[in-house]
Amino acid sequence: MEILIPSLLRIKPNALFKIGKYLRLCGYTEVSVIYGEGIKDLFYSTIEISFASSEIKVVYEEIALSSNIDEAFTTTKKMPKSVKAIVAIGGGKALDYSKFVGHILHLPVISVPTVISNDGFASPLSSMDVDGKKKTLKTRIPHGVIVDTEIIRKAPERFIYSGIGDLFCKVTSIFDWKLSYKKTGEIVNDFATVICKNAVDTFIYYHNKDLNNTEYIGIIVSSLLMTGIAMEIAGSSRPASGSEHLISHAYDKIAAKPSMHGLQTGVASYAVSYLQGSQSYEQLKNIIQKSNFLDFMSKNPLNKEDFKKAVLYAPEMKENYYTILSEKDSADKIMDFIENDEYMKIMMV
Ligand SMILES: [Zn+2]
């Protein structure tokens, strides 16, 4: 089994100023840049100076406005032969789009997220629109990940809380994977679970959880990055995606106004932790409070009725995917919990 890991890795303040230097170190002197919507205006002057000082030539440029698979195939046809790497700058959509294009063309992708709202910036998967439906497709883990922690810190806080939710929810996804082993014999990759668990623990036990603390931002980013590596090692999203993700996917379909991925998986993770027993539950209860996720959700709650429907619909989201929601009486217990738990009442209306 071949396991890929990002060869170029920079997570630090003002990393964007040095992007040209990093690309030159890798020998990527002619690149294609794919921006997210509105991103070029914000960062072009920094990038232009950095590219010019390291003599990096941009031979193709595009703004990724969607994650439509047909448009991505059109991009693959437009890409000049001289391109040595694709530099993806922006949020999830631009990165997913670029990872897919890079995968088709066998070109390395340098992921430069400007927000951290989920684990996608360093995962080997792309969420794409295929015939009007969202599909998660296997692509390649980015060859490089450059994260300017100052940019992440200054982004609206909903993005980072979403990233935090997509990080601590690995407590319940790892539990579900091990449960599936006990109940169905599904193979668990122990190394992937250890990496994933360590990543979450590093975040949980970090002392100064202040969003103005750039070091804390770096911890969140590097922990999410490690969960991306865990997926690569596992060969699937299993270590990073359990029952809480099924509920979030169902909520995306059902809710009149879906929220952000990591906010949904974070709330769902707390809900399913109640079914998984005291260890998961106590850990989640502690972390949603200490990271201020609970406080943030009190101001940005999910819709309770939509969430309850999503819980019932969740097991149908993926076939042959055993989670705690596959257990008898899970739905009844979780409905009770949603109605009566003090934190659930805070996080949804
Ligand atoms: Zn996720």
Boltz pocket constraint, residues with backbone or C-beta under 6 A from the ligand:
constraints:
  - pocket:
      binder: B
      contacts: [[A, 118], [A, 119], [A, 166], [A, 240], [A, 245], [A, 261], [A, 265]]
      max_distance: 6.0
